[in-house]
Amino acid sequence: MWSVVWAAVRSKAPYVTFPVAFVVGLVGYHLEWFLRGDPQPAPEQDKSIAEQREDRKLQEIAGKDLTNVVSLKDKLEFAPRAVLNRNRPEKS
């Protein structure tokens, strides 16, 4: 008899578990909303993340001279050493 009961419980478990989990989640969600209240907007949420990143990059390069760069002829380390180690002339 017990094997029949356990087989029935096993086969019907998803139909019982889902509504119970749904009700528990719904009650928990509303209880948390009631206890916390309305969320306060963060002061820096006016700009998106991409806009904040662009502003930070502009501030970093504001005082630099961007025309002063190293020539590629002088710069031999433009590729990893393992890739072109055989075909590159050695540094003198």
PyMOL Python script that loads the backbone (N, CA, C, O; Angstrom):
from pymol import cmd

cmd.read_pdbstr("""\
ATOM      1  N   MET A   1       0.817  -1.198   0.000  1.00  0.00           N
ATOM      2  CA  MET A   1       0.000   0.000   0.000  1.00  0.00           C
ATOM      3  C   MET A   1       0.859   1.261   0.000  1.00  0.00           C
ATOM      4  O   MET A   1       0.565   2.235  -0.692  1.00  0.00           O
ATOM      5  N   TRP A   2       1.948   1.215   0.808  1.00  0.00           N
ATOM      6  CA  TRP A   2       2.802   2.410   0.863  1.00  0.00           C
ATOM      7  C   TRP A   2       3.481   2.693  -0.471  1.00  0.00           C
ATOM      8  O   TRP A   2       3.705   3.854  -0.814  1.00  0.00           O
ATOM      9  N   SER A   3       3.805   1.669  -1.211  1.00  0.00           N
ATOM     10  CA  SER A   3       4.450   1.890  -2.502  1.00  0.00           C
ATOM     11  C   SER A   3       3.510   2.608  -3.474  1.00  0.00           C
ATOM     12  O   SER A   3       3.958   3.421  -4.282  1.00  0.00           O
ATOM     13  N   VAL A   4       2.230   2.314  -3.400  1.00  0.00           N
ATOM     14  CA  VAL A   4       1.245   2.995  -4.253  1.00  0.00           C
ATOM     15  C   VAL A   4       1.130   4.466  -3.840  1.00  0.00           C
ATOM     16  O   VAL A   4       1.042   5.342  -4.700  1.00  0.00           O
ATOM     17  N   VAL A   5       1.131   4.743  -2.529  1.00  0.00           N
ATOM     18  CA  VAL A   5       1.034   6.119  -2.041  1.00  0.00           C
ATOM     19  C   VAL A   5       2.262   6.919  -2.469  1.00  0.00           C
ATOM     20  O   VAL A   5       2.131   8.045  -2.948  1.00  0.00           O
ATOM     21  N   TRP A   6       3.461   6.340  -2.299  1.00  0.00           N
ATOM     22  CA  TRP A   6       4.684   7.056  -2.671  1.00  0.00           C
ATOM     23  C   TRP A   6       4.760   7.278  -4.176  1.00  0.00           C
ATOM     24  O   TRP A   6       5.255   8.314  -4.622  1.00  0.00           O
ATOM     25  N   ALA A   7       4.278   6.320  -4.968  1.00  0.00           N
ATOM     26  CA  ALA A   7       4.260   6.488  -6.426  1.00  0.00           C
ATOM     27  C   ALA A   7       3.315   7.614  -6.810  1.00  0.00           C
ATOM     28  O   ALA A   7       3.616   8.393  -7.714  1.00  0.00           O
ATOM     29  N   ALA A   8       2.188   7.708  -6.142  1.00  0.00           N
ATOM     30  CA  ALA A   8       1.243   8.792  -6.438  1.00  0.00           C
ATOM     31  C   ALA A   8       1.818  10.141  -6.018  1.00  0.00           C
ATOM     32  O   ALA A   8       1.669  11.126  -6.741  1.00  0.00           O
ATOM     33  N   VAL A   9       2.470  10.199  -4.862  1.00  0.00           N
ATOM     34  CA  VAL A   9       3.078  11.453  -4.398  1.00  0.00           C
ATOM     35  C   VAL A   9       4.186  11.881  -5.354  1.00  0.00           C
ATOM     36  O   VAL A   9       4.301  13.062  -5.683  1.00  0.00           O
ATOM     37  N   ARG A  10       5.007  10.921  -5.804  1.00  0.00           N
ATOM     38  CA  ARG A  10       6.089  11.242  -6.737  1.00  0.00           C
ATOM     39  C   ARG A  10       5.565  11.753  -8.070  1.00  0.00           C
ATOM     40  O   ARG A  10       6.145  12.677  -8.639  1.00  0.00           O
ATOM     41  N   SER A  11       4.511  11.190  -8.569  1.00  0.00           N
ATOM     42  CA  SER A  11       4.000  11.593  -9.882  1.00  0.00           C
ATOM     43  C   SER A  11       3.249  12.929  -9.829  1.00  0.00           C
ATOM     44  O   SER A  11       3.215  13.666 -10.815  1.00  0.00           O
ATOM     45  N   LYS A  12       2.652  13.233  -8.678  1.00  0.00           N
ATOM     46  CA  LYS A  12       1.885  14.482  -8.550  1.00  0.00           C
ATOM     47  C   LYS A  12       2.660  15.603  -7.871  1.00  0.00           C
ATOM     48  O   LYS A  12       2.092  16.669  -7.632  1.00  0.00           O
ATOM     49  N   ALA A  13       3.934  15.403  -7.552  1.00  0.00           N
ATOM     50  CA  ALA A  13       4.726  16.400  -6.825  1.00  0.00           C
ATOM     51  C   ALA A  13       4.832  17.742  -7.555  1.00  0.00           C
ATOM     52  O   ALA A  13       4.694  18.777  -6.903  1.00  0.00           O
ATOM     53  N   PRO A  14       5.069  17.782  -8.865  1.00  0.00           N
ATOM     54  CA  PRO A  14       5.154  19.098  -9.524  1.00  0.00           C
ATOM     55  C   PRO A  14       3.845  19.886  -9.468  1.00  0.00           C
ATOM     56  O   PRO A  14       3.863  21.116  -9.406  1.00  0.00           O
ATOM     57  N   TYR A  15       2.725  19.192  -9.489  1.00  0.00           N
ATOM     58  CA  TYR A  15       1.436  19.878  -9.459  1.00  0.00           C
ATOM     59  C   TYR A  15       1.134  20.455  -8.082  1.00  0.00           C
ATOM     60  O   TYR A  15       0.355  21.401  -7.968  1.00  0.00           O
ATOM     61  N   VAL A  16       1.735  19.902  -7.042  1.00  0.00           N
ATOM     62  CA  VAL A  16       1.546  20.414  -5.689  1.00  0.00           C
ATOM     63  C   VAL A  16       2.625  21.432  -5.353  1.00  0.00           C
ATOM     64  O   VAL A  16       2.340  22.440  -4.707  1.00  0.00           O
ATOM     65  N   THR A  17       3.852  21.186  -5.778  1.00  0.00           N
ATOM     66  CA  THR A  17       4.985  22.035  -5.407  1.00  0.00           C
ATOM     67  C   THR A  17       4.905  23.401  -6.059  1.00  0.00           C
ATOM     68  O   THR A  17       5.180  24.402  -5.398  1.00  0.00           O
ATOM     69  N   PHE A  18       4.541  23.481  -7.327  1.00  0.00           N
ATOM     70  CA  PHE A  18       4.521  24.768  -8.018  1.00  0.00           C
ATOM     71  C   PHE A  18       3.547  25.764  -7.385  1.00  0.00           C
ATOM     72  O   PHE A  18       3.954  26.896  -7.124  1.00  0.00           O
ATOM     73  N   PRO A  19       2.283  25.409  -7.123  1.00  0.00           N
ATOM     74  CA  PRO A  19       1.397  26.403  -6.495  1.00  0.00           C
ATOM     75  C   PRO A  19       1.864  26.822  -5.106  1.00  0.00           C
ATOM     76  O   PRO A  19       1.723  27.986  -4.730  1.00  0.00           O
ATOM     77  N   VAL A  20       2.422  25.878  -4.337  1.00  0.00           N
ATOM     78  CA  VAL A  20       2.916  26.232  -3.011  1.00  0.00           C
ATOM     79  C   VAL A  20       4.094  27.194  -3.126  1.00  0.00           C
ATOM     80  O   VAL A  20       4.145  28.190  -2.406  1.00  0.00           O
ATOM     81  N   ALA A  21       5.030  26.915  -4.012  1.00  0.00           N
ATOM     82  CA  ALA A  21       6.176  27.804  -4.205  1.00  0.00           C
ATOM     83  C   ALA A  21       5.735  29.167  -4.738  1.00  0.00           C
ATOM     84  O   ALA A  21       6.310  30.190  -4.365  1.00  0.00           O
ATOM     85  N   PHE A  22       4.741  29.191  -5.590  1.00  0.00           N
ATOM     86  CA  PHE A  22       4.234  30.450  -6.141  1.00  0.00           C
ATOM     87  C   PHE A  22       3.633  31.317  -5.028  1.00  0.00           C
ATOM     88  O   PHE A  22       3.895  32.518  -4.965  1.00  0.00           O
ATOM     89  N   VAL A  23       2.839  30.716  -4.167  1.00  0.00           N
ATOM     90  CA  VAL A  23       2.212  31.464  -3.071  1.00  0.00           C
ATOM     91  C   VAL A  23       3.262  31.960  -2.086  1.00  0.00           C
ATOM     92  O   VAL A  23       3.189  33.102  -1.634  1.00  0.00           O
ATOM     93  N   VAL A  24       4.235  31.124  -1.747  1.00  0.00           N
ATOM     94  CA  VAL A  24       5.297  31.541  -0.830  1.00  0.00           C
ATOM     95  C   VAL A  24       6.093  32.689  -1.434  1.00  0.00           C
ATOM     96  O   VAL A  24       6.406  33.651  -0.733  1.00  0.00           O
ATOM     97  N   GLY A  25       6.427  32.612  -2.712  1.00  0.00           N
ATOM     98  CA  GLY A  25       7.160  33.686  -3.378  1.00  0.00           C
ATOM     99  C   GLY A  25       6.356  34.968  -3.442  1.00  0.00           C
ATOM    100  O   GLY A  25       6.905  36.049  -3.230  1.00  0.00           O
ATOM    101  N   LEU A  26       5.077  34.872  -3.728  1.00  0.00           N
ATOM    102  CA  LEU A  26       4.220  36.048  -3.807  1.00  0.00           C
ATOM    103  C   LEU A  26       4.091  36.729  -2.453  1.00  0.00           C
ATOM    104  O   LEU A  26       4.182  37.954  -2.362  1.00  0.00           O
ATOM    105  N   VAL A  27       3.880  35.949  -1.408  1.00  0.00           N
ATOM    106  CA  VAL A  27       3.774  36.518  -0.064  1.00  0.00           C
ATOM    107  C   VAL A  27       5.109  37.147   0.343  1.00  0.00           C
ATOM    108  O   VAL A  27       5.122  38.241   0.908  1.00  0.00           O
ATOM    109  N   GLY A  28       6.225  36.479   0.066  1.00  0.00           N
ATOM    110  CA  GLY A  28       7.536  37.018   0.413  1.00  0.00           C
ATOM    111  C   GLY A  28       7.844  38.302  -0.334  1.00  0.00           C
ATOM    112  O   GLY A  28       8.417  39.231   0.235  1.00  0.00           O
ATOM    113  N   TYR A  29       7.466  38.363  -1.614  1.00  0.00           N
ATOM    114  CA  TYR A  29       7.704  39.568  -2.413  1.00  0.00           C
ATOM    115  C   TYR A  29       6.939  40.751  -1.838  1.00  0.00           C
ATOM    116  O   TYR A  29       7.506  41.831  -1.675  1.00  0.00           O
ATOM    117  N   HIS A  30       5.675  40.565  -1.533  1.00  0.00           N
ATOM    118  CA  HIS A  30       4.862  41.668  -1.010  1.00  0.00           C
ATOM    119  C   HIS A  30       5.270  42.039   0.419  1.00  0.00           C
ATOM    120  O   HIS A  30       5.203  43.209   0.798  1.00  0.00           O
ATOM    121  N   LEU A  31       5.689  41.061   1.204  1.00  0.00           N
ATOM    122  CA  LEU A  31       6.158  41.355   2.556  1.00  0.00           C
ATOM    123  C   LEU A  31       7.445  42.188   2.509  1.00  0.00           C
ATOM    124  O   LEU A  31       7.592  43.145   3.270  1.00  0.00           O
ATOM    125  N   GLU A  32       8.365  41.831   1.627  1.00  0.00           N
ATOM    126  CA  GLU A  32       9.593  42.607   1.494  1.00  0.00           C
ATOM    127  C   GLU A  32       9.292  44.016   0.981  1.00  0.00           C
ATOM    128  O   GLU A  32       9.883  44.983   1.462  1.00  0.00           O
ATOM    129  N   TRP A  33       8.392  44.143   0.024  1.00  0.00           N
ATOM    130  CA  TRP A  33       8.026  45.463  -0.498  1.00  0.00           C
ATOM    131  C   TRP A  33       7.402  46.319   0.607  1.00  0.00           C
ATOM    132  O   TRP A  33       7.655  47.521   0.691  1.00  0.00           O
ATOM    133  N   PHE A  34       6.578  45.683   1.459  1.00  0.00           N
ATOM    134  CA  PHE A  34       5.931  46.418   2.544  1.00  0.00           C
ATOM    135  C   PHE A  34       6.958  46.877   3.576  1.00  0.00           C
ATOM    136  O   PHE A  34       6.880  48.004   4.066  1.00  0.00           O
ATOM    137  N   LEU A  35       7.915  46.019   3.909  1.00  0.00           N
ATOM    138  CA  LEU A  35       8.908  46.366   4.921  1.00  0.00           C
ATOM    139  C   LEU A  35       9.917  47.399   4.428  1.00  0.00           C
ATOM    140  O   LEU A  35      10.323  48.272   5.195  1.00  0.00           O
ATOM    141  N   ARG A  36      10.326  47.319   3.172  1.00  0.00           N
ATOM    142  CA  ARG A  36      11.336  48.249   2.650  1.00  0.00           C
ATOM    143  C   ARG A  36      10.733  49.573   2.207  1.00  0.00           C
ATOM    144  O   ARG A  36      11.391  50.608   2.315  1.00  0.00           O
ATOM    145  N   GLY A  37       9.541  49.570   1.727  1.00  0.00           N
ATOM    146  CA  GLY A  37       8.930  50.794   1.226  1.00  0.00           C
ATOM    147  C   GLY A  37       9.389  51.077  -0.197  1.00  0.00           C
ATOM    148  O   GLY A  37       9.968  50.210  -0.851  1.00  0.00           O
ATOM    149  N   ASP A  38       9.133  52.281  -0.672  1.00  0.00           N
ATOM    150  CA  ASP A  38       9.532  52.660  -2.023  1.00  0.00           C
ATOM    151  C   ASP A  38      11.046  52.852  -2.082  1.00  0.00           C
ATOM    152  O   ASP A  38      11.626  53.450  -1.175  1.00  0.00           O
ATOM    153  N   PRO A  39      11.691  52.357  -3.131  1.00  0.00           N
ATOM    154  CA  PRO A  39      13.145  52.514  -3.221  1.00  0.00           C
ATOM    155  C   PRO A  39      13.524  53.965  -3.520  1.00  0.00           C
ATOM    156  O   PRO A  39      12.857  54.651  -4.295  1.00  0.00           O
ATOM    157  N   GLN A  40      14.607  54.415  -2.889  1.00  0.00           N
ATOM    158  CA  GLN A  40      15.096  55.762  -3.128  1.00  0.00           C
ATOM    159  C   GLN A  40      15.968  55.749  -4.387  1.00  0.00           C
ATOM    160  O   GLN A  40      16.839  54.890  -4.522  1.00  0.00           O
ATOM    161  N   PRO A  41      15.746  56.682  -5.298  1.00  0.00           N
ATOM    162  CA  PRO A  41      16.587  56.700  -6.499  1.00  0.00           C
ATOM    163  C   PRO A  41      18.018  57.110  -6.151  1.00  0.00           C
ATOM    164  O   PRO A  41      18.237  58.022  -5.354  1.00  0.00           O
ATOM    165  N   ALA A  42      18.967  56.436  -6.748  1.00  0.00           N
ATOM    166  CA  ALA A  42      20.380  56.753  -6.514  1.00  0.00           C
ATOM    167  C   ALA A  42      20.711  58.077  -7.190  1.00  0.00           C
ATOM    168  O   ALA A  42      20.162  58.369  -8.252  1.00  0.00           O
ATOM    169  N   PRO A  43      21.595  58.889  -6.607  1.00  0.00           N
ATOM    170  CA  PRO A  43      21.883  60.208  -7.179  1.00  0.00           C
ATOM    171  C   PRO A  43      22.591  60.141  -8.520  1.00  0.00           C
ATOM    172  O   PRO A  43      22.449  61.070  -9.315  1.00  0.00           O
ATOM    173  N   GLU A  44      23.352  59.082  -8.816  1.00  0.00           N
ATOM    174  CA  GLU A  44      24.097  59.022 -10.066  1.00  0.00           C
ATOM    175  C   GLU A  44      23.365  58.228 -11.141  1.00  0.00           C
ATOM    176  O   GLU A  44      23.991  57.829 -12.123  1.00  0.00           O
ATOM    177  N   GLN A  45      22.107  57.992 -10.998  1.00  0.00           N
ATOM    178  CA  GLN A  45      21.359  57.235 -11.980  1.00  0.00           C
ATOM    179  C   GLN A  45      20.861  58.107 -13.130  1.00  0.00           C
ATOM    180  O   GLN A  45      20.120  57.630 -13.989  1.00  0.00           O
ATOM    181  N   ASP A  46      21.259  59.373 -13.156  1.00  0.00           N
ATOM    182  CA  ASP A  46      20.830  60.249 -14.236  1.00  0.00           C
ATOM    183  C   ASP A  46      21.479  59.855 -15.558  1.00  0.00           C
ATOM    184  O   ASP A  46      20.864  59.983 -16.616  1.00  0.00           O
ATOM    185  N   LYS A  47      22.721  59.375 -15.498  1.00  0.00           N
ATOM    186  CA  LYS A  47      23.451  58.994 -16.703  1.00  0.00           C
ATOM    187  C   LYS A  47      23.551  57.477 -16.779  1.00  0.00           C
ATOM    188  O   LYS A  47      23.562  56.780 -15.764  1.00  0.00           O
ATOM    189  N   SER A  48      23.624  56.991 -18.002  1.00  0.00           N
ATOM    190  CA  SER A  48      23.801  55.553 -18.174  1.00  0.00           C
ATOM    191  C   SER A  48      25.257  55.181 -17.903  1.00  0.00           C
ATOM    192  O   SER A  48      26.115  56.052 -17.758  1.00  0.00           O
ATOM    193  N   ILE A  49      25.517  53.905 -17.838  1.00  0.00           N
ATOM    194  CA  ILE A  49      26.869  53.422 -17.572  1.00  0.00           C
ATOM    195  C   ILE A  49      27.807  53.824 -18.708  1.00  0.00           C
ATOM    196  O   ILE A  49      28.949  54.212 -18.462  1.00  0.00           O
ATOM    197  N   ALA A  50      27.333  53.734 -19.941  1.00  0.00           N
ATOM    198  CA  ALA A  50      28.175  54.109 -21.081  1.00  0.00           C
ATOM    199  C   ALA A  50      28.525  55.593 -21.029  1.00  0.00           C
ATOM    200  O   ALA A  50      29.658  55.969 -21.329  1.00  0.00           O
ATOM    201  N   GLU A  51      27.575  56.436 -20.656  1.00  0.00           N
ATOM    202  CA  GLU A  51      27.856  57.875 -20.560  1.00  0.00           C
ATOM    203  C   GLU A  51      28.836  58.168 -19.435  1.00  0.00           C
ATOM    204  O   GLU A  51      29.714  59.017 -19.589  1.00  0.00           O
ATOM    205  N   GLN A  52      28.701  57.479 -18.304  1.00  0.00           N
ATOM    206  CA  GLN A  52      29.648  57.666 -17.202  1.00  0.00           C
ATOM    207  C   GLN A  52      31.053  57.241 -17.615  1.00  0.00           C
ATOM    208  O   GLN A  52      32.028  57.897 -17.248  1.00  0.00           O
ATOM    209  N   ARG A  53      31.170  56.151 -18.372  1.00  0.00           N
ATOM    210  CA  ARG A  53      32.467  55.676 -18.833  1.00  0.00           C
ATOM    211  C   ARG A  53      33.098  56.682 -19.793  1.00  0.00           C
ATOM    212  O   ARG A  53      34.293  56.963 -19.701  1.00  0.00           O
ATOM    213  N   GLU A  54      32.298  57.227 -20.716  1.00  0.00           N
ATOM    214  CA  GLU A  54      32.823  58.214 -21.654  1.00  0.00           C
ATOM    215  C   GLU A  54      33.292  59.471 -20.933  1.00  0.00           C
ATOM    216  O   GLU A  54      34.333  60.031 -21.276  1.00  0.00           O
ATOM    217  N   ASP A  55      32.537  59.914 -19.943  1.00  0.00           N
ATOM    218  CA  ASP A  55      32.949  61.094 -19.169  1.00  0.00           C
ATOM    219  C   ASP A  55      34.253  60.835 -18.426  1.00  0.00           C
ATOM    220  O   ASP A  55      35.122  61.705 -18.383  1.00  0.00           O
ATOM    221  N   ARG A  56      34.399  59.655 -17.844  1.00  0.00           N
ATOM    222  CA  ARG A  56      35.624  59.331 -17.119  1.00  0.00           C
ATOM    223  C   ARG A  56      36.817  59.282 -18.059  1.00  0.00           C
ATOM    224  O   ARG A  56      37.892  59.771 -17.713  1.00  0.00           O
ATOM    225  N   LYS A  57      36.646  58.696 -19.258  1.00  0.00           N
ATOM    226  CA  LYS A  57      37.744  58.639 -20.224  1.00  0.00           C
ATOM    227  C   LYS A  57      38.125  60.031 -20.710  1.00  0.00           C
ATOM    228  O   LYS A  57      39.308  60.317 -20.894  1.00  0.00           O
ATOM    229  N   LEU A  58      37.146  60.894 -20.920  1.00  0.00           N
ATOM    230  CA  LEU A  58      37.457  62.261 -21.343  1.00  0.00           C
ATOM    231  C   LEU A  58      38.210  63.020 -20.271  1.00  0.00           C
ATOM    232  O   LEU A  58      39.101  63.810 -20.583  1.00  0.00           O
ATOM    233  N   GLN A  59      37.868  62.793 -19.006  1.00  0.00           N
ATOM    234  CA  GLN A  59      38.585  63.457 -17.920  1.00  0.00           C
ATOM    235  C   GLN A  59      40.014  62.943 -17.806  1.00  0.00           C
ATOM    236  O   GLN A  59      40.917  63.708 -17.466  1.00  0.00           O
ATOM    237  N   GLU A  60      40.236  61.653 -18.085  1.00  0.00           N
ATOM    238  CA  GLU A  60      41.581  61.090 -18.001  1.00  0.00           C
ATOM    239  C   GLU A  60      42.497  61.647 -19.078  1.00  0.00           C
ATOM    240  O   GLU A  60      43.679  61.873 -18.819  1.00  0.00           O
ATOM    241  N   ILE A  61      41.978  61.873 -20.283  1.00  0.00           N
ATOM    242  CA  ILE A  61      42.833  62.328 -21.382  1.00  0.00           C
ATOM    243  C   ILE A  61      42.803  63.838 -21.564  1.00  0.00           C
ATOM    244  O   ILE A  61      43.373  64.352 -22.527  1.00  0.00           O
ATOM    245  N   ALA A  62      42.152  64.555 -20.660  1.00  0.00           N
ATOM    246  CA  ALA A  62      42.007  66.000 -20.831  1.00  0.00           C
ATOM    247  C   ALA A  62      43.355  66.716 -20.810  1.00  0.00           C
ATOM    248  O   ALA A  62      43.542  67.647 -21.594  1.00  0.00           O
ATOM    249  N   GLY A  63      44.300  66.332 -19.959  1.00  0.00           N
ATOM    250  CA  GLY A  63      45.554  67.047 -19.830  1.00  0.00           C
ATOM    251  C   GLY A  63      46.701  66.436 -20.619  1.00  0.00           C
ATOM    252  O   GLY A  63      47.823  66.936 -20.537  1.00  0.00           O
ATOM    253  N   LYS A  64      46.464  65.386 -21.372  1.00  0.00           N
ATOM    254  CA  LYS A  64      47.540  64.699 -22.080  1.00  0.00           C
ATOM    255  C   LYS A  64      47.691  65.235 -23.500  1.00  0.00           C
ATOM    256  O   LYS A  64      46.727  65.686 -24.120  1.00  0.00           O
ATOM    257  N   ASP A  65      48.928  65.175 -24.000  1.00  0.00           N
ATOM    258  CA  ASP A  65      49.202  65.533 -25.390  1.00  0.00           C
ATOM    259  C   ASP A  65      49.063  64.269 -26.224  1.00  0.00           C
ATOM    260  O   ASP A  65      49.926  63.393 -26.166  1.00  0.00           O
ATOM    261  N   LEU A  66      48.006  64.165 -26.988  1.00  0.00           N
ATOM    262  CA  LEU A  66      47.712  62.945 -27.732  1.00  0.00           C
ATOM    263  C   LEU A  66      48.480  62.841 -29.036  1.00  0.00           C
ATOM    264  O   LEU A  66      48.425  61.806 -29.700  1.00  0.00           O
ATOM    265  N   THR A  67      49.200  63.897 -29.420  1.00  0.00           N
ATOM    266  CA  THR A  67      49.978  63.842 -30.656  1.00  0.00           C
ATOM    267  C   THR A  67      51.368  63.270 -30.431  1.00  0.00           C
ATOM    268  O   THR A  67      52.055  62.950 -31.401  1.00  0.00           O
ATOM    269  N   ASN A  68      51.798  63.133 -29.211  1.00  0.00           N
ATOM    270  CA  ASN A  68      53.115  62.605 -28.881  1.00  0.00           C
ATOM    271  C   ASN A  68      53.003  61.090 -28.709  1.00  0.00           C
ATOM    272  O   ASN A  68      52.717  60.601 -27.616  1.00  0.00           O
ATOM    273  N   VAL A  69      53.231  60.353 -29.798  1.00  0.00           N
ATOM    274  CA  VAL A  69      53.128  58.891 -29.765  1.00  0.00           C
ATOM    275  C   VAL A  69      54.437  58.285 -30.272  1.00  0.00           C
ATOM    276  O   VAL A  69      55.207  58.962 -30.954  1.00  0.00           O
ATOM    277  N   VAL A  70      54.690  57.041 -29.953  1.00  0.00           N
ATOM    278  CA  VAL A  70      55.888  56.333 -30.382  1.00  0.00           C
ATOM    279  C   VAL A  70      55.664  55.800 -31.785  1.00  0.00           C
ATOM    280  O   VAL A  70      54.602  55.254 -32.084  1.00  0.00           O
ATOM    281  N   SER A  71      56.654  55.957 -32.641  1.00  0.00           N
ATOM    282  CA  SER A  71      56.562  55.461 -34.011  1.00  0.00           C
ATOM    283  C   SER A  71      56.580  53.942 -34.011  1.00  0.00           C
ATOM    284  O   SER A  71      57.222  53.329 -33.158  1.00  0.00           O
ATOM    285  N   LEU A  72      55.885  53.334 -34.953  1.00  0.00           N
ATOM    286  CA  LEU A  72      55.874  51.879 -35.051  1.00  0.00           C
ATOM    287  C   LEU A  72      57.223  51.341 -35.503  1.00  0.00           C
ATOM    288  O   LEU A  72      57.555  50.191 -35.216  1.00  0.00           O
ATOM    289  N   LYS A  73      58.009  52.157 -36.209  1.00  0.00           N
ATOM    290  CA  LYS A  73      59.355  51.724 -36.607  1.00  0.00           C
ATOM    291  C   LYS A  73      60.249  51.567 -35.378  1.00  0.00           C
ATOM    292  O   LYS A  73      61.073  50.655 -35.312  1.00  0.00           O
ATOM    293  N   ASP A  74      60.079  52.468 -34.403  1.00  0.00           N
ATOM    294  CA  ASP A  74      60.877  52.401 -33.189  1.00  0.00           C
ATOM    295  C   ASP A  74      60.343  51.362 -32.205  1.00  0.00           C
ATOM    296  O   ASP A  74      61.081  50.832 -31.374  1.00  0.00           O
ATOM    297  N   LYS A  75      59.093  51.094 -32.315  1.00  0.00           N
ATOM    298  CA  LYS A  75      58.452  50.181 -31.367  1.00  0.00           C
ATOM    299  C   LYS A  75      58.443  48.775 -31.971  1.00  0.00           C
ATOM    300  O   LYS A  75      57.644  48.491 -32.863  1.00  0.00           O
ATOM    301  N   LEU A  76      59.311  47.910 -31.500  1.00  0.00           N
ATOM    302  CA  LEU A  76      59.393  46.548 -32.027  1.00  0.00           C
ATOM    303  C   LEU A  76      58.463  45.589 -31.308  1.00  0.00           C
ATOM    304  O   LEU A  76      58.226  44.486 -31.801  1.00  0.00           O
ATOM    305  N   GLU A  77      57.936  45.969 -30.175  1.00  0.00           N
ATOM    306  CA  GLU A  77      57.088  45.083 -29.383  1.00  0.00           C
ATOM    307  C   GLU A  77      55.614  45.267 -29.727  1.00  0.00           C
ATOM    308  O   GLU A  77      54.780  45.363 -28.827  1.00  0.00           O
ATOM    309  N   PHE A  78      55.285  45.316 -30.996  1.00  0.00           N
ATOM    310  CA  PHE A  78      53.883  45.489 -31.379  1.00  0.00           C
ATOM    311  C   PHE A  78      53.136  44.172 -31.408  1.00  0.00           C
ATOM    312  O   PHE A  78      51.905  44.167 -31.450  1.00  0.00           O
ATOM    313  N   ALA A  79      53.837  43.071 -31.388  1.00  0.00           N
ATOM    314  CA  ALA A  79      53.202  41.756 -31.380  1.00  0.00           C
ATOM    315  C   ALA A  79      53.817  40.932 -30.251  1.00  0.00           C
ATOM    316  O   ALA A  79      54.934  41.221 -29.822  1.00  0.00           O
ATOM    317  N   PRO A  80      53.124  39.932 -29.771  1.00  0.00           N
ATOM    318  CA  PRO A  80      53.690  39.086 -28.725  1.00  0.00           C
ATOM    319  C   PRO A  80      54.975  38.402 -29.198  1.00  0.00           C
ATOM    320  O   PRO A  80      55.146  38.147 -30.390  1.00  0.00           O
ATOM    321  N   ARG A  81      55.862  38.112 -28.271  1.00  0.00           N
ATOM    322  CA  ARG A  81      57.164  37.550 -28.629  1.00  0.00           C
ATOM    323  C   ARG A  81      57.015  36.176 -29.277  1.00  0.00           C
ATOM    324  O   ARG A  81      57.771  35.858 -30.195  1.00  0.00           O
ATOM    325  N   ALA A  82      56.094  35.374 -28.845  1.00  0.00           N
ATOM    326  CA  ALA A  82      55.985  34.009 -29.346  1.00  0.00           C
ATOM    327  C   ALA A  82      55.477  33.963 -30.779  1.00  0.00           C
ATOM    328  O   ALA A  82      55.726  32.982 -31.480  1.00  0.00           O
ATOM    329  N   VAL A  83      54.777  34.987 -31.233  1.00  0.00           N
ATOM    330  CA  VAL A  83      54.167  34.942 -32.557  1.00  0.00           C
ATOM    331  C   VAL A  83      55.205  35.184 -33.652  1.00  0.00           C
ATOM    332  O   VAL A  83      55.312  34.396 -34.592  1.00  0.00           O
ATOM    333  N   LEU A  84      55.950  36.248 -33.534  1.00  0.00           N
ATOM    334  CA  LEU A  84      56.871  36.629 -34.600  1.00  0.00           C
ATOM    335  C   LEU A  84      58.329  36.560 -34.148  1.00  0.00           C
ATOM    336  O   LEU A  84      59.160  37.324 -34.641  1.00  0.00           O
ATOM    337  N   ASN A  85      58.644  35.687 -33.251  1.00  0.00           N
ATOM    338  CA  ASN A  85      59.980  35.625 -32.709  1.00  0.00           C
ATOM    339  C   ASN A  85      61.004  35.248 -33.777  1.00  0.00           C
ATOM    340  O   ASN A  85      62.137  35.727 -33.728  1.00  0.00           O
ATOM    341  N   ARG A  86      60.643  34.415 -34.723  1.00  0.00           N
ATOM    342  CA  ARG A  86      61.584  33.965 -35.745  1.00  0.00           C
ATOM    343  C   ARG A  86      61.805  34.999 -36.835  1.00  0.00           C
ATOM    344  O   ARG A  86      62.898  35.076 -37.395  1.00  0.00           O
ATOM    345  N   ASN A  87      60.805  35.784 -37.143  1.00  0.00           N
ATOM    346  CA  ASN A  87      60.884  36.698 -38.284  1.00  0.00           C
ATOM    347  C   ASN A  87      61.305  38.106 -37.930  1.00  0.00           C
ATOM    348  O   ASN A  87      61.477  38.931 -38.828  1.00  0.00           O
ATOM    349  N   ARG A  88      61.476  38.415 -36.658  1.00  0.00           N
ATOM    350  CA  ARG A  88      61.849  39.770 -36.249  1.00  0.00           C
ATOM    351  C   ARG A  88      63.338  39.900 -36.096  1.00  0.00           C
ATOM    352  O   ARG A  88      63.996  38.964 -35.642  1.00  0.00           O
ATOM    353  N   PRO A  89      63.898  41.053 -36.467  1.00  0.00           N
ATOM    354  CA  PRO A  89      65.319  41.259 -36.172  1.00  0.00           C
ATOM    355  C   PRO A  89      65.497  41.473 -34.683  1.00  0.00           C
ATOM    356  O   PRO A  89      64.621  42.021 -34.014  1.00  0.00           O
ATOM    357  N   GLU A  90      66.624  41.042 -34.175  1.00  0.00           N
ATOM    358  CA  GLU A  90      66.913  41.194 -32.752  1.00  0.00           C
ATOM    359  C   GLU A  90      67.208  42.653 -32.430  1.00  0.00           C
ATOM    360  O   GLU A  90      67.719  43.393 -33.271  1.00  0.00           O
ATOM    361  N   LYS A  91      66.884  43.057 -31.214  1.00  0.00           N
ATOM    362  CA  LYS A  91      67.193  44.411 -30.782  1.00  0.00           C
ATOM    363  C   LYS A  91      68.704  44.543 -30.606  1.00  0.00           C
ATOM    364  O   LYS A  91      69.372  43.624 -30.132  1.00  0.00           O
ATOM    365  N   SER A  92      69.234  45.717 -31.001  1.00  0.00           N
ATOM    366  CA  SER A  92      70.663  45.912 -30.811  1.00  0.00           C
ATOM    367  C   SER A  92      70.934  46.813 -29.654  1.00  0.00           C
ATOM    368  O   SER A  92      72.093  47.090 -29.345  1.00  0.00           O
TER     369      SER A  92
END
""", "prot")
cmd.dss("prot")
cmd.show_as("cartoon", "prot")
cmd.util.cbc("prot")
cmd.orient("prot")
